[in-house]
């Protein structure tokens, strides 16, 4: 079954290979925009208890095109990740007893 999904983002890795990710959330914080993505590699997800997420900063160029860039600042990354976790806990509840 090969259905088209509009929550799929295709990025090019360091080897020039296309890698598919699922768009989980967009977070606006401190006048910046961030996307939270999860790899679509099912083999890798089956081996992990918790799903891995990737957070990238959205940069807009003068033509209105968006590009996703790695967040170099660990404090900025932690702040966005904490906001993402809070949203997930609100939406899905906590797994803790």
Secondary structure as UniProt FT lines:
FT   TURN            6..7
FT   STRAND          8..12
FT   TURN            14..15
FT   STRAND          18..29
FT   TURN            30..31
FT   STRAND          32..39
FT   HELIX           42..46
FT   STRAND          54..60
FT   TURN            62..63
FT   STRAND          66..70
FT   HELIX           74..92
//
